[in-house]
Amino acid sequence: MPLDEKARYTMRIDRDLLEKFGYIAEYEGRTKNRELEQMIKRRVAAFEKEFGEIEL
């Protein structure tokens, strides 16, 4: 998906938690952004598996 089609989202998070998350992302060979995107995709898939597809 082209960058101009991606939504932006700003969040506030505890600094230590963000640093630990960055460590995990690096360990997995991803950026923090890509790691978060993968986590969200897995969560949405699990939700839809249990409750059905989310209609947009």
PQR file with spaces between the fields and no chain letter, atoms N, CA, C, O and H, PARSE charges and radii, in Angstrom:
ATOM       1  N    MET     1       0.854   -1.176    0.000 -0.4000 1.5000
ATOM       2  CA   MET     1       0.000    0.000    0.000 -0.0000 2.0000
ATOM       3  C    MET     1       0.899    1.237    0.000  0.5500 1.7000
ATOM       4  O    MET     1       1.814    1.330    0.818 -0.5500 1.4000
ATOM       5  N    PRO     2       0.656    2.178   -0.894 -0.5600 1.5000
ATOM       6  CA   PRO     2       1.459    3.402   -0.928  0.2800 2.0000
ATOM       7  C    PRO     2       1.349    4.177    0.382  0.5500 1.7000
ATOM       8  O    PRO     2       0.320    4.135    1.056 -0.5500 1.4000
ATOM       9  N    LEU     3       2.420    4.884    0.732 -0.4000 1.5000
ATOM      10  CA   LEU     3       2.437    5.640    1.987 -0.0000 2.0000
ATOM      11  C    LEU     3       1.277    6.613    2.102  0.5500 1.7000
ATOM      12  O    LEU     3       0.737    6.793    3.193 -0.5500 1.4000
ATOM      13  H    LEU     3       3.256    4.919    0.184  0.4000 1.0000
ATOM      14  N    ASP     4       0.880    7.243    1.005 -0.4000 1.5000
ATOM      15  CA   ASP     4      -0.201    8.225    1.086 -0.0000 2.0000
ATOM      16  C    ASP     4      -1.551    7.587    1.385  0.5500 1.7000
ATOM      17  O    ASP     4      -2.510    8.301    1.679 -0.5500 1.4000
ATOM      18  H    ASP     4       1.318    7.097    0.118  0.4000 1.0000
ATOM      19  N    GLU     5      -1.652    6.256    1.318 -0.4000 1.5000
ATOM      20  CA   GLU     5      -2.896    5.557    1.646 -0.0000 2.0000
ATOM      21  C    GLU     5      -2.888    5.030    3.080  0.5500 1.7000
ATOM      22  O    GLU     5      -3.890    4.491    3.548 -0.5500 1.4000
ATOM      23  H    GLU     5      -0.873    5.676    1.079  0.4000 1.0000
ATOM      24  N    LYS     6      -1.773    5.181    3.771 -0.4000 1.5000
ATOM      25  CA   LYS     6      -1.676    4.689    5.138 -0.0000 2.0000
ATOM      26  C    LYS     6      -2.091    5.781    6.116  0.5500 1.7000
ATOM      27  O    LYS     6      -1.740    6.949    5.946 -0.5500 1.4000
ATOM      28  H    LYS     6      -0.959    5.620    3.391  0.4000 1.0000
ATOM      29  N    ALA     7      -2.838    5.390    7.134 -0.4000 1.5000
ATOM      30  CA   ALA     7      -3.267    6.330    8.167 -0.0000 2.0000
ATOM      31  C    ALA     7      -2.113    6.579    9.135  0.5500 1.7000
ATOM      32  O    ALA     7      -1.266    5.711    9.345 -0.5500 1.4000
ATOM      33  H    ALA     7      -3.123    4.442    7.272  0.4000 1.0000
ATOM      34  N    ARG     8      -2.092    7.752    9.708 -0.4000 1.5000
ATOM      35  CA   ARG     8      -1.105    8.077   10.743 -0.0000 2.0000
ATOM      36  C    ARG     8      -1.819    8.086   12.087  0.5500 1.7000
ATOM      37  O    ARG     8      -2.976    8.491   12.195 -0.5500 1.4000
ATOM      38  H    ARG     8      -2.780    8.457    9.537  0.4000 1.0000
ATOM      39  N    TYR     9      -1.093    7.625   13.115 -0.4000 1.5000
ATOM      40  CA   TYR     9      -1.662    7.587   14.453 -0.0000 2.0000
ATOM      41  C    TYR     9      -0.558    7.946   15.441  0.5500 1.7000
ATOM      42  O    TYR     9       0.488    7.298   15.466 -0.5500 1.4000
ATOM      43  H    TYR     9      -0.153    7.296   13.027  0.4000 1.0000
ATOM      44  N    THR    10      -0.784    8.963   16.244 -0.4000 1.5000
ATOM      45  CA   THR    10       0.177    9.372   17.263 -0.0000 2.0000
ATOM      46  C    THR    10      -0.285    8.829   18.600  0.5500 1.7000
ATOM      47  O    THR    10      -1.472    8.885   18.924 -0.5500 1.4000
ATOM      48  H    THR    10      -1.634    9.489   16.224  0.4000 1.0000
ATOM      49  N    MET    11       0.654    8.300   19.381 -0.4000 1.5000
ATOM      50  CA   MET    11       0.276    7.770   20.690 -0.0000 2.0000
ATOM      51  C    MET    11       1.282    8.198   21.745  0.5500 1.7000
ATOM      52  O    MET    11       2.432    8.514   21.442 -0.5500 1.4000
ATOM      53  H    MET    11       1.618    8.254   19.118  0.4000 1.0000
ATOM      54  N    ARG    12       0.830    8.203   22.971 -0.4000 1.5000
ATOM      55  CA   ARG    12       1.703    8.478   24.112 -0.0000 2.0000
ATOM      56  C    ARG    12       1.925    7.159   24.828  0.5500 1.7000
ATOM      57  O    ARG    12       0.987    6.393   25.046 -0.5500 1.4000
ATOM      58  H    ARG    12      -0.105    7.947   23.217  0.4000 1.0000
ATOM      59  N    ILE    13       3.184    6.896   25.194 -0.4000 1.5000
ATOM      60  CA   ILE    13       3.522    5.626   25.819 -0.0000 2.0000
ATOM      61  C    ILE    13       4.701    5.833   26.762  0.5500 1.7000
ATOM      62  O    ILE    13       5.560    6.682   26.522 -0.5500 1.4000
ATOM      63  H    ILE    13       3.947    7.519   25.017  0.4000 1.0000
ATOM      64  N    ASP    14       4.731    5.064   27.817 -0.4000 1.5000
ATOM      65  CA   ASP    14       5.832    5.112   28.768 -0.0000 2.0000
ATOM      66  C    ASP    14       7.159    4.896   28.031  0.5500 1.7000
ATOM      67  O    ASP    14       7.279    3.977   27.222 -0.5500 1.4000
ATOM      68  H    ASP    14       4.034    4.375   28.012  0.4000 1.0000
ATOM      69  N    ARG    15       8.132    5.728   28.308 -0.4000 1.5000
ATOM      70  CA   ARG    15       9.419    5.684   27.611 -0.0000 2.0000
ATOM      71  C    ARG    15      10.117    4.330   27.750  0.5500 1.7000
ATOM      72  O    ARG    15      10.628    3.795   26.766 -0.5500 1.4000
ATOM      73  H    ARG    15       8.035    6.475   28.966  0.4000 1.0000
ATOM      74  N    ASP    16      10.143    3.774   28.956 -0.4000 1.5000
ATOM      75  CA   ASP    16      10.798    2.473   29.154 -0.0000 2.0000
ATOM      76  C    ASP    16      10.095    1.378   28.364  0.5500 1.7000
ATOM      77  O    ASP    16      10.746    0.514   27.776 -0.5500 1.4000
ATOM      78  H    ASP    16       9.729    4.208   29.756  0.4000 1.0000
ATOM      79  N    LEU    17       8.773    1.416   28.351 -0.4000 1.5000
ATOM      80  CA   LEU    17       8.013    0.421   27.597 -0.0000 2.0000
ATOM      81  C    LEU    17       8.321    0.531   26.106  0.5500 1.7000
ATOM      82  O    LEU    17       8.469   -0.483   25.424 -0.5500 1.4000
ATOM      83  H    LEU    17       8.244    2.117   28.829  0.4000 1.0000
ATOM      84  N    LEU    18       8.415    1.755   25.604 -0.4000 1.5000
ATOM      85  CA   LEU    18       8.741    1.958   24.193 -0.0000 2.0000
ATOM      86  C    LEU    18      10.142    1.440   23.872  0.5500 1.7000
ATOM      87  O    LEU    18      10.353    0.835   22.821 -0.5500 1.4000
ATOM      88  H    LEU    18       8.294    2.579   26.158  0.4000 1.0000
ATOM      89  N    GLU    19      11.094    1.671   24.765 -0.4000 1.5000
ATOM      90  CA   GLU    19      12.452    1.170   24.540 -0.0000 2.0000
ATOM      91  C    GLU    19      12.472   -0.354   24.522  0.5500 1.7000
ATOM      92  O    GLU    19      13.160   -0.954   23.696 -0.5500 1.4000
ATOM      93  H    GLU    19      10.923    2.163   25.619  0.4000 1.0000
ATOM      94  N    LYS    20      11.730   -0.981   25.416 -0.4000 1.5000
ATOM      95  CA   LYS    20      11.655   -2.446   25.421 -0.0000 2.0000
ATOM      96  C    LYS    20      10.985   -2.955   24.153  0.5500 1.7000
ATOM      97  O    LYS    20      11.404   -3.961   23.582 -0.5500 1.4000
ATOM      98  H    LYS    20      11.171   -0.495   26.087  0.4000 1.0000
ATOM      99  N    PHE    21       9.948   -2.261   23.718 -0.4000 1.5000
ATOM     100  CA   PHE    21       9.273   -2.636   22.482 -0.0000 2.0000
ATOM     101  C    PHE    21      10.229   -2.509   21.299  0.5500 1.7000
ATOM     102  O    PHE    21      10.232   -3.356   20.406 -0.5500 1.4000
ATOM     103  H    PHE    21       9.607   -1.443   24.182  0.4000 1.0000
ATOM     104  N    GLY    22      11.032   -1.460   21.293 -0.4000 1.5000
ATOM     105  CA   GLY    22      12.033   -1.275   20.247 -0.0000 2.0000
ATOM     106  C    GLY    22      13.042   -2.409   20.231  0.5500 1.7000
ATOM     107  O    GLY    22      13.472   -2.848   19.164 -0.5500 1.4000
ATOM     108  H    GLY    22      11.030   -0.772   22.018  0.4000 1.0000
ATOM     109  N    TYR    23      13.419   -2.882   21.405 -0.4000 1.5000
ATOM     110  CA   TYR    23      14.341   -4.021   21.507 -0.0000 2.0000
ATOM     111  C    TYR    23      13.721   -5.261   20.864  0.5500 1.7000
ATOM     112  O    TYR    23      14.378   -5.973   20.105 -0.5500 1.4000
ATOM     113  H    TYR    23      13.070   -2.525   22.272  0.4000 1.0000
ATOM     114  N    ILE    24      12.450   -5.510   21.177 -0.4000 1.5000
ATOM     115  CA   ILE    24      11.748   -6.669   20.606 -0.0000 2.0000
ATOM     116  C    ILE    24      11.653   -6.533   19.090  0.5500 1.7000
ATOM     117  O    ILE    24      11.908   -7.494   18.364 -0.5500 1.4000
ATOM     118  H    ILE    24      11.916   -4.932   21.794  0.4000 1.0000
ATOM     119  N    ALA    25      11.294   -5.362   18.614 -0.4000 1.5000
ATOM     120  CA   ALA    25      11.172   -5.136   17.171 -0.0000 2.0000
ATOM     121  C    ALA    25      12.503   -5.401   16.478  0.5500 1.7000
ATOM     122  O    ALA    25      12.548   -6.070   15.446 -0.5500 1.4000
ATOM     123  H    ALA    25      11.087   -4.582   19.204  0.4000 1.0000
ATOM     124  N    GLU    26      13.580   -4.878   17.043 -0.4000 1.5000
ATOM     125  CA   GLU    26      14.904   -5.087   16.458 -0.0000 2.0000
ATOM     126  C    GLU    26      15.267   -6.570   16.464  0.5500 1.7000
ATOM     127  O    GLU    26      15.822   -7.077   15.489 -0.5500 1.4000
ATOM     128  H    GLU    26      13.544   -4.334   17.881  0.4000 1.0000
ATOM     129  N    TYR    27      14.962   -7.251   17.536 -0.4000 1.5000
ATOM     130  CA   TYR    27      15.220   -8.692   17.635 -0.0000 2.0000
ATOM     131  C    TYR    27      14.498   -9.446   16.519  0.5500 1.7000
ATOM     132  O    TYR    27      15.031  -10.406   15.962 -0.5500 1.4000
ATOM     133  H    TYR    27      14.512   -6.839   18.328  0.4000 1.0000
ATOM     134  N    GLU    28      13.285   -9.003   16.199 -0.4000 1.5000
ATOM     135  CA   GLU    28      12.477   -9.633   15.156 -0.0000 2.0000
ATOM     136  C    GLU    28      12.851   -9.143   13.757  0.5500 1.7000
ATOM     137  O    GLU    28      12.295   -9.615   12.766 -0.5500 1.4000
ATOM     138  H    GLU    28      12.853   -8.223   16.651  0.4000 1.0000
ATOM     139  N    GLY    29      13.792   -8.197   13.673 -0.4000 1.5000
ATOM     140  CA   GLY    29      14.227   -7.682   12.381 -0.0000 2.0000
ATOM     141  C    GLY    29      13.252   -6.697   11.763  0.5500 1.7000
ATOM     142  O    GLY    29      13.174   -6.567   10.541 -0.5500 1.4000
ATOM     143  H    GLY    29      14.243   -7.813   14.479  0.4000 1.0000
ATOM     144  N    ARG    30      12.511   -6.005   12.615 -0.4000 1.5000
ATOM     145  CA   ARG    30      11.514   -5.051   12.129 -0.0000 2.0000
ATOM     146  C    ARG    30      11.741   -3.689   12.774  0.5500 1.7000
ATOM     147  O    ARG    30      12.428   -3.562   13.787 -0.5500 1.4000
ATOM     148  H    ARG    30      12.575   -6.111   13.607  0.4000 1.0000
ATOM     149  N    THR    31      11.144   -2.682   12.156 -0.4000 1.5000
ATOM     150  CA   THR    31      11.079   -1.377   12.805 -0.0000 2.0000
ATOM     151  C    THR    31       9.977   -1.448   13.866  0.5500 1.7000
ATOM     152  O    THR    31       9.162   -2.369   13.859 -0.5500 1.4000
ATOM     153  H    THR    31      10.586   -2.786   11.332  0.4000 1.0000
ATOM     154  N    LYS    32       9.959   -0.481   14.765 -0.4000 1.5000
ATOM     155  CA   LYS    32       8.873   -0.444   15.756 -0.0000 2.0000
ATOM     156  C    LYS    32       7.530   -0.319   15.058  0.5500 1.7000
ATOM     157  O    LYS    32       6.552   -0.948   15.460 -0.5500 1.4000
ATOM     158  H    LYS    32      10.622    0.268   14.770  0.4000 1.0000
ATOM     159  N    ASN    33       7.485    0.494   14.014 -0.4000 1.5000
ATOM     160  CA   ASN    33       6.236    0.673   13.284 -0.0000 2.0000
ATOM     161  C    ASN    33       5.759   -0.639   12.678  0.5500 1.7000
ATOM     162  O    ASN    33       4.590   -1.001   12.813 -0.5500 1.4000
ATOM     163  H    ASN    33       8.279    1.005   13.687  0.4000 1.0000
ATOM     164  N    ARG    34       6.665   -1.356   12.009 -0.4000 1.5000
ATOM     165  CA   ARG    34       6.294   -2.615   11.354 -0.0000 2.0000
ATOM     166  C    ARG    34       5.906   -3.671   12.399  0.5500 1.7000
ATOM     167  O    ARG    34       4.980   -4.451   12.173 -0.5500 1.4000
ATOM     168  H    ARG    34       7.614   -1.062   11.899  0.4000 1.0000
ATOM     169  N    GLU    35       6.601   -3.699   13.529 -0.4000 1.5000
ATOM     170  CA   GLU    35       6.265   -4.658   14.588 -0.0000 2.0000
ATOM     171  C    GLU    35       4.867   -4.379   15.134  0.5500 1.7000
ATOM     172  O    GLU    35       4.082   -5.303   15.344 -0.5500 1.4000
ATOM     173  H    GLU    35       7.353   -3.066   13.712  0.4000 1.0000
ATOM     174  N    LEU    36       4.561   -3.109   15.363 -0.4000 1.5000
ATOM     175  CA   LEU    36       3.236   -2.743   15.855 -0.0000 2.0000
ATOM     176  C    LEU    36       2.165   -3.105   14.832  0.5500 1.7000
ATOM     177  O    LEU    36       1.098   -3.600   15.195 -0.5500 1.4000
ATOM     178  H    LEU    36       5.199   -2.358   15.192  0.4000 1.0000
ATOM     179  N    GLU    37       2.444   -2.858   13.556 -0.4000 1.5000
ATOM     180  CA   GLU    37       1.491   -3.200   12.505 -0.0000 2.0000
ATOM     181  C    GLU    37       1.229   -4.707   12.488  0.5500 1.7000
ATOM     182  O    GLU    37       0.084   -5.132   12.334 -0.5500 1.4000
ATOM     183  H    GLU    37       3.311   -2.456   13.260  0.4000 1.0000
ATOM     184  N    GLN    38       2.271   -5.514   12.645 -0.4000 1.5000
ATOM     185  CA   GLN    38       2.106   -6.967   12.670 -0.0000 2.0000
ATOM     186  C    GLN    38       1.271   -7.402   13.878  0.5500 1.7000
ATOM     187  O    GLN    38       0.421   -8.285   13.763 -0.5500 1.4000
ATOM     188  H    GLN    38       3.201   -5.169   12.771  0.4000 1.0000
ATOM     189  N    MET    39       1.516   -6.780   15.035 -0.4000 1.5000
ATOM     190  CA   MET    39       0.748   -7.111   16.237 -0.0000 2.0000
ATOM     191  C    MET    39      -0.730   -6.770   16.050  0.5500 1.7000
ATOM     192  O    MET    39      -1.603   -7.544   16.439 -0.5500 1.4000
ATOM     193  H    MET    39       2.207   -6.063   15.129  0.4000 1.0000
ATOM     194  N    ILE    40      -1.004   -5.618   15.457 -0.4000 1.5000
ATOM     195  CA   ILE    40      -2.391   -5.208   15.222 -0.0000 2.0000
ATOM     196  C    ILE    40      -3.065   -6.166   14.253  0.5500 1.7000
ATOM     197  O    ILE    40      -4.213   -6.552   14.468 -0.5500 1.4000
ATOM     198  H    ILE    40      -0.294   -4.988   15.141  0.4000 1.0000
ATOM     199  N    LYS    41      -2.369   -6.556   13.189 -0.4000 1.5000
ATOM     200  CA   LYS    41      -2.937   -7.505   12.221 -0.0000 2.0000
ATOM     201  C    LYS    41      -3.291   -8.827   12.897  0.5500 1.7000
ATOM     202  O    LYS    41      -4.357   -9.389   12.644 -0.5500 1.4000
ATOM     203  H    LYS    41      -1.435   -6.243   13.014  0.4000 1.0000
ATOM     204  N    ARG    42      -2.391   -9.328   13.763 -0.4000 1.5000
ATOM     205  CA   ARG    42      -2.670  -10.588   14.469 -0.0000 2.0000
ATOM     206  C    ARG    42      -3.875  -10.445   15.393  0.5500 1.7000
ATOM     207  O    ARG    42      -4.693  -11.359   15.492 -0.5500 1.4000
ATOM     208  H    ARG    42      -1.526   -8.871   13.969  0.4000 1.0000
ATOM     209  N    ARG    43      -3.987   -9.311   16.063 -0.4000 1.5000
ATOM     210  CA   ARG    43      -5.104   -9.090   16.986 -0.0000 2.0000
ATOM     211  C    ARG    43      -6.424   -8.992   16.238  0.5500 1.7000
ATOM     212  O    ARG    43      -7.426   -9.566   16.666 -0.5500 1.4000
ATOM     213  H    ARG    43      -3.322   -8.569   15.982  0.4000 1.0000
ATOM     214  N    VAL    44      -6.430   -8.267   15.121 -0.4000 1.5000
ATOM     215  CA   VAL    44      -7.649   -8.144   14.318 -0.0000 2.0000
ATOM     216  C    VAL    44      -8.055   -9.516   13.781  0.5500 1.7000
ATOM     217  O    VAL    44      -9.234   -9.868   13.814 -0.5500 1.4000
ATOM     218  H    VAL    44      -5.616   -7.801   14.774  0.4000 1.0000
ATOM     219  N    ALA    45      -7.090  -10.287   13.290 -0.4000 1.5000
ATOM     220  CA   ALA    45      -7.390  -11.623   12.761 -0.0000 2.0000
ATOM     221  C    ALA    45      -7.989  -12.512   13.847  0.5500 1.7000
ATOM     222  O    ALA    45      -8.946  -13.243   13.590 -0.5500 1.4000
ATOM     223  H    ALA    45      -6.133  -10.001   13.264  0.4000 1.0000
ATOM     224  N    ALA    46      -7.434  -12.458   15.056 -0.4000 1.5000
ATOM     225  CA   ALA    46      -7.953  -13.268   16.160 -0.0000 2.0000
ATOM     226  C    ALA    46      -9.372  -12.833   16.529  0.5500 1.7000
ATOM     227  O    ALA    46     -10.238  -13.673   16.775 -0.5500 1.4000
ATOM     228  H    ALA    46      -6.656  -11.865   15.265  0.4000 1.0000
ATOM     229  N    PHE    47      -9.604  -11.534   16.567 -0.4000 1.5000
ATOM     230  CA   PHE    47     -10.930  -11.012   16.886 -0.0000 2.0000
ATOM     231  C    PHE    47     -11.943  -11.465   15.846  0.5500 1.7000
ATOM     232  O    PHE    47     -13.027  -11.938   16.187 -0.5500 1.4000
ATOM     233  H    PHE    47      -8.901  -10.852   16.368  0.4000 1.0000
ATOM     234  N    GLU    48     -11.581  -11.316   14.564 -0.4000 1.5000
ATOM     235  CA   GLU    48     -12.503  -11.688   13.493 -0.0000 2.0000
ATOM     236  C    GLU    48     -12.743  -13.195   13.454  0.5500 1.7000
ATOM     237  O    GLU    48     -13.826  -13.640   13.076 -0.5500 1.4000
ATOM     238  H    GLU    48     -10.700  -10.931   14.287  0.4000 1.0000
ATOM     239  N    LYS    49     -11.761  -13.965   13.833 -0.4000 1.5000
ATOM     240  CA   LYS    49     -11.949  -15.418   13.883 -0.0000 2.0000
ATOM     241  C    LYS    49     -13.000  -15.777   14.930  0.5500 1.7000
ATOM     242  O    LYS    49     -13.823  -16.669   14.721 -0.5500 1.4000
ATOM     243  H    LYS    49     -10.881  -13.603   14.140  0.4000 1.0000
ATOM     244  N    GLU    50     -12.959  -15.076   16.050 -0.4000 1.5000
ATOM     245  CA   GLU    50     -13.897  -15.364   17.137 -0.0000 2.0000
ATOM     246  C    GLU    50     -15.280  -14.755   16.908  0.5500 1.7000
ATOM     247  O    GLU    50     -16.293  -15.387   17.207 -0.5500 1.4000
ATOM     248  H    GLU    50     -12.291  -14.352   16.220  0.4000 1.0000
ATOM     249  N    PHE    51     -15.325  -13.533   16.380 -0.4000 1.5000
ATOM     250  CA   PHE    51     -16.587  -12.796   16.315 -0.0000 2.0000
ATOM     251  C    PHE    51     -17.097  -12.521   14.904  0.5500 1.7000
ATOM     252  O    PHE    51     -18.188  -11.973   14.743 -0.5500 1.4000
ATOM     253  H    PHE    51     -14.502  -13.019   16.137  0.4000 1.0000
ATOM     254  N    GLY    52     -16.340  -12.887   13.893 -0.4000 1.5000
ATOM     255  CA   GLY    52     -16.739  -12.622   12.515 -0.0000 2.0000
ATOM     256  C    GLY    52     -16.066  -11.380   11.967  0.5500 1.7000
ATOM     257  O    GLY    52     -15.535  -10.551   12.706 -0.5500 1.4000
ATOM     258  H    GLY    52     -15.455  -13.332   14.024  0.4000 1.0000
ATOM     259  N    GLU    53     -16.105  -11.279   10.651 -0.4000 1.5000
ATOM     260  CA   GLU    53     -15.425  -10.179    9.971 -0.0000 2.0000
ATOM     261  C    GLU    53     -16.002   -8.832   10.376  0.5500 1.7000
ATOM     262  O    GLU    53     -17.216   -8.674   10.507 -0.5500 1.4000
ATOM     263  H    GLU    53     -16.537  -11.953   10.051  0.4000 1.0000
ATOM     264  N    ILE    54     -15.129   -7.880   10.569 -0.4000 1.5000
ATOM     265  CA   ILE    54     -15.524   -6.514   10.892 -0.0000 2.0000
ATOM     266  C    ILE    54     -15.867   -5.814    9.584  0.5500 1.7000
ATOM     267  O    ILE    54     -15.028   -5.719    8.688 -0.5500 1.4000
ATOM     268  H    ILE    54     -14.143   -8.009   10.463  0.4000 1.0000
ATOM     269  N    GLU    55     -17.082   -5.333    9.474 -0.4000 1.5000
ATOM     270  CA   GLU    55     -17.518   -4.622    8.273 -0.0000 2.0000
ATOM     271  C    GLU    55     -17.160   -3.149    8.408  0.5500 1.7000
ATOM     272  O    GLU    55     -17.487   -2.517    9.412 -0.5500 1.4000
ATOM     273  H    GLU    55     -17.763   -5.411   10.202  0.4000 1.0000
ATOM     274  N    LEU    56     -16.496   -2.608    7.411 -0.4000 1.5000
ATOM     275  CA   LEU    56     -16.126   -1.183    7.422 -0.0000 2.0000
ATOM     276  C    LEU    56     -17.007   -0.403    6.476  0.5500 1.7000
ATOM     277  O    LEU    56     -16.851    0.811    6.345 -0.5500 1.4000
ATOM     278  H    LEU    56     -16.231   -3.122    6.595  0.4000 1.0000
